[in-house]
């Protein structure tokens, strides 16, 4: 598709998005991103209680009055919206969405009301640190952010799996 596109699409911009990266936005884009982030945060916080109940198992969730199929459908839709917003602004940054909740759970425990904002903060911290490494590793060039997170994320999950298998 890139080969067939006209000259209005910059290959550098598309490649940067595919490899993941933090771009310096305009104030208008930053405002839009802030509004979308606040909306996504509110949406996830609405689901926190139901996620805790669902964590007890489907039978227990039904016993607590949760309509499991409907709730799961809404939760998947909400998760898709949150991920779509993040990918639209940051590109394909590997492993952050998988690693951040595990790290946050070490600090705040399994309850979703504190876990969801903690995961967002940990994810933002991971992206900020990885972006700093990407910019400083090979000056004046910049390594793609997605490459840095993939290099760190792969071993992280191997260690996490090895730890889980030992217990």
Secondary structure, DSSP 8 states (H G I E B T S, - for coil): -TTTS-TTS-HHHHHHHHH-------HHHHHHHHHHHHHHHHHHHHHHHHHHHHTT-HHHHHHTT--HHHHHHHHHHHHHHHHHHHHHHH----SHHHHHHHHHHHHH-S-HHHHHHHHHHHHHHHHHHHHHHHHHTTTTS---HHHHHHHHHHHHHHHHHHHHHH-
